[in-house]
Each structure stands twice: as structure tokens, then as C-alpha cells.
Amino acid sequence: MNPRSAFALICAGTLLLTGCASAPDAHFYTLLGNSGVPYGSDNATSSGASIAIGSVTLPETVDRAELVIRTGANRVMVMDSQRWAESLKSAIPRVIADDVSKLLGGAMVSVQSDNASRDAKYLVSIDITRFDSTLNEAATIEAFWSVRLAAGGPTKSGKSAFRIPVHGGGFDELVAAHALALAGLSGEIAVKITAMEMAAD
């Protein structure tokens, strides 16, 4: 090997080692159901109904493993080292099912991928149109959703919007704020199901 080739190889190896050494550690986050009573749930009651939370649609901007942070009206930042431990399309139905189950004490709530969803009385569809994360400011969720009887009948729909302030902290607090916003969405869905149950009596 001539000296020039040896020098190039050493430089390449040095750059590779430097890149590996400077790569930040990845941090992984999960959304958890909120055990408290969320916004909009004051009129929810116990129910023996079975409910299936269907697949959730999301803006393509945030439908990825990395957390996406809004830094301006038309600008976002993809955080390579801050990641969701599971896809949002899997996490959000699970969280909403958990929250609705807590709000409707006697209800059996599942996600549509579960076998239990086959016997569900109510089917819930959710289209999340905004899932914004702004560090040290707020987590914002806006969604259209609908509830319908699996056996057929009119569909009841709604629109929800929640902005949960985040004061200081970091990514942990931001993720927790998103969980609280989803709890608010769950509360409004639970209220609608309660009304449908009462109307059927």
C-alpha cells in the first residue's frame, strides 16, 4: 500500500470513529392512558356496552418514528434522537381505548385489531387532523370522530380540539401533555356513547 492510500484509509477510519462517538443516544417515549377524569367527560357514566376503537388517521408529517417539533407557523424539526417506542397509529387507539374504558366503568373497550372487537356494539372512527408538539409551549390535538352502531343506524360525529400548555421541562412533559389531550378526546367520545346508550333505553 502506498503512503497516499494509507493516509486516506487512516483519515476515513478517523472520520468513522468520530461520527460514531458523537452520535447522540436515542430516547424512546410512550403514550399512556390518563387515569384522571379528562376534559369534556363530566356527563360520562358507567356502561355495559362493548366498544371498538378503529384505526386512526394522522397527518403524514407526524406519522413517523421520530418526534416532530413545531418551530414556526410553517416549519417543523424532526428529532432523530427523540423517538416513539411504537407507531402513533398503534399507540393512539390503545390509549383512547384505555381512557374510554376507565370513563365507562362497565364497558369493554378494545381496538379493532383485537378479537374482542368482533362483538362490539359501537364502532369508533378517529381522524386526527392536527398533532402539534411545541417544546416549552403546548401539545395540540384536533380531530374529527364518529360513533356508530355496528348493527347499523345513524352515525353520531363530533369535532374535538385540545391545547395542553407545557411550562418548562422537555420532551417528557410534552409527551405527557399529548396523553392528556387524548384523554380529553376520549372524554368527549365517552359522553357521546353515554348519550346513545341513554337514548336506546
C-alpha positions as CSV (number, residue, x, y, z in Angstrom):
1,M,0.0,0.0,0.0
2,N,1.5,3.4,-1.0
3,P,1.7,6.2,1.6
4,R,-1.1,8.2,0.0
5,S,-3.6,5.2,0.2
6,A,-2.6,4.5,3.7
7,F,-3.2,8.2,4.7
8,A,-6.6,8.2,3.0
9,L,-7.5,5.0,4.9
10,I,-6.5,6.4,8.2
11,C,-8.5,9.6,7.6
12,A,-11.6,7.6,6.7
13,G,-11.3,5.5,9.8
14,T,-10.8,8.5,12.0
15,L,-14.0,10.2,10.5
16,L,-16.0,7.0,11.0
17,L,-14.9,6.7,14.7
18,T,-15.6,10.4,15.3
19,G,-19.1,10.1,13.8
20,C,-19.9,7.0,15.9
21,A,-18.6,8.7,19.1
22,S,-20.6,11.9,18.5
23,A,-23.9,10.2,17.6
24,P,-26.4,11.1,20.4
25,D,-28.2,8.4,22.3
26,A,-31.8,7.8,21.2
27,H,-34.6,8.4,23.7
28,F,-37.9,6.5,23.4
29,Y,-41.3,7.7,24.5
30,T,-44.7,6.0,25.0
31,L,-48.2,7.4,25.3
32,L,-50.0,6.3,28.4
33,G,-53.7,6.4,29.2
34,N,-54.7,9.2,31.7
35,S,-56.1,7.8,34.9
36,G,-57.8,11.0,35.9
37,V,-61.1,12.4,34.6
38,P,-60.3,14.2,31.3
39,Y,-61.8,17.4,29.9
40,G,-65.2,17.0,28.5
41,S,-66.2,13.9,30.4
42,D,-68.4,15.3,33.1
43,N,-71.5,13.6,31.7
44,A,-69.9,10.2,31.1
45,T,-71.4,7.3,33.1
46,S,-70.9,3.6,33.6
47,S,-71.9,1.4,30.7
48,G,-72.0,-2.2,29.9
49,A,-71.6,-1.6,26.2
50,S,-68.8,-3.1,24.1
51,I,-66.8,-0.6,22.0
52,A,-64.2,-1.0,19.3
53,I,-61.8,1.9,18.6
54,G,-61.0,1.7,14.9
55,S,-57.8,2.7,13.1
56,V,-56.7,6.3,13.5
57,T,-55.6,8.5,10.6
58,L,-52.8,11.1,11.2
59,P,-51.1,13.9,9.2
60,E,-48.2,12.4,7.3
61,T,-45.9,15.0,8.9
62,V,-46.1,13.2,12.2
63,D,-46.7,9.7,11.1
64,R,-43.1,8.6,11.7
65,A,-40.9,7.1,14.4
66,E,-39.2,10.5,15.3
67,L,-40.9,13.2,17.3
68,V,-41.7,16.2,15.2
69,I,-41.4,19.6,16.9
70,R,-43.1,22.7,15.5
71,T,-40.7,25.6,15.5
72,G,-42.8,28.1,13.5
73,A,-46.0,28.6,11.5
74,N,-44.6,26.7,8.5
75,R,-41.6,25.0,10.0
76,V,-41.0,21.8,11.9
77,M,-37.9,19.9,13.2
78,V,-37.6,16.1,13.0
79,M,-35.9,14.9,16.2
80,D,-33.7,12.0,15.2
81,S,-32.7,11.1,18.8
82,Q,-36.2,11.5,20.2
83,R,-38.5,8.7,19.1
84,W,-41.8,7.0,19.7
85,A,-41.4,3.5,21.1
86,E,-44.4,2.4,18.9
87,S,-46.1,3.9,16.0
88,L,-48.7,6.6,16.8
89,K,-51.2,4.7,14.7
90,S,-50.9,1.8,17.2
91,A,-50.5,3.9,20.3
92,I,-53.3,6.3,19.9
93,P,-56.2,3.8,19.6
94,R,-54.7,1.8,22.5
95,V,-54.6,5.0,24.7
96,I,-58.1,6.0,23.8
97,A,-59.5,2.5,24.4
98,D,-57.9,2.6,27.9
99,D,-59.3,6.1,28.7
100,V,-62.8,5.3,27.4
101,S,-62.8,2.1,29.4
102,K,-61.9,4.0,32.6
103,L,-64.7,6.6,31.9
104,L,-67.3,4.0,31.2
105,G,-66.8,1.7,34.1
106,G,-68.7,-1.3,32.8
107,A,-67.7,-1.0,29.2
108,M,-65.5,-3.5,27.3
109,V,-63.3,-1.3,25.0
110,S,-60.9,-2.8,22.5
111,V,-59.0,-1.7,19.4
112,Q,-60.3,-3.1,16.1
113,S,-57.3,-5.4,15.7
114,D,-58.3,-7.4,18.8
115,N,-60.6,-10.4,18.5
116,A,-62.9,-8.8,21.1
117,S,-63.8,-6.0,18.6
118,R,-65.8,-8.5,16.6
119,D,-68.7,-8.4,19.0
120,A,-68.5,-4.7,19.7
121,K,-71.8,-2.8,19.8
122,Y,-70.2,0.6,18.9
123,L,-67.5,1.3,16.4
124,V,-65.4,4.5,16.8
125,S,-63.5,6.1,13.9
126,I,-61.0,8.9,14.5
127,D,-59.3,11.3,12.0
128,I,-56.6,13.4,13.8
129,T,-56.0,16.4,11.6
130,R,-53.5,18.1,13.9
131,F,-50.9,16.6,16.3
132,D,-48.6,19.5,17.1
133,S,-45.7,19.5,19.5
134,T,-44.1,22.7,20.6
135,L,-41.4,22.4,23.2
136,N,-42.0,24.5,26.4
137,E,-45.3,25.7,25.0
138,A,-48.1,23.2,24.2
139,A,-49.3,19.9,22.8
140,T,-52.2,20.4,20.4
141,I,-54.6,17.8,19.1
142,E,-57.6,18.4,16.7
143,A,-59.7,15.5,15.5
144,F,-62.9,14.6,13.8
145,W,-64.5,11.4,15.1
146,S,-67.7,9.4,14.8
147,V,-69.5,6.7,16.7
148,R,-71.9,4.3,15.0
149,L,-73.8,1.1,15.9
150,A,-72.2,-2.0,14.5
151,A,-75.7,-3.3,13.7
152,G,-76.4,-0.2,11.6
153,G,-78.2,3.1,12.2
154,P,-77.3,6.8,12.2
155,T,-73.7,7.9,12.8
156,K,-73.0,10.4,15.6
157,S,-70.0,12.6,14.9
158,G,-68.0,15.3,16.6
159,K,-65.0,17.6,16.4
160,S,-62.6,18.0,19.3
161,A,-59.7,20.4,19.8
162,F,-57.4,20.4,22.8
163,R,-54.3,22.6,23.5
164,I,-52.5,21.5,26.7
165,P,-49.9,24.0,27.9
166,V,-46.4,22.8,28.7
167,H,-44.4,25.1,31.0
168,G,-40.7,24.3,31.0
169,G,-39.5,20.7,31.2
170,G,-38.7,18.9,28.0
171,F,-39.9,16.0,25.9
172,D,-41.3,14.0,28.8
173,E,-43.7,16.9,29.7
174,L,-44.6,17.3,26.1
175,V,-45.5,13.6,25.6
176,A,-47.5,13.7,28.9
177,A,-49.4,16.7,27.5
178,H,-50.3,14.8,24.4
179,A,-51.6,12.0,26.6
180,L,-53.8,14.5,28.5
181,A,-55.1,15.9,25.2
182,L,-56.0,12.3,24.1
183,A,-57.8,11.9,27.4
184,G,-59.9,14.9,26.6
185,L,-60.8,13.4,23.2
186,S,-61.6,10.2,24.9
187,G,-63.9,12.1,27.3
188,E,-65.9,13.6,24.5
189,I,-66.3,10.2,22.8
190,A,-67.4,8.6,26.1
191,V,-70.0,11.4,26.6
192,K,-71.4,10.6,23.1
193,I,-71.6,6.9,23.7
194,T,-73.4,7.5,27.0
195,A,-76.0,9.7,25.3
196,M,-76.5,7.0,22.7
197,E,-77.0,4.4,25.4
198,M,-79.5,6.5,27.2
199,A,-81.4,7.2,24.0
200,A,-81.6,3.5,23.3
201,D,-83.2,2.7,26.8
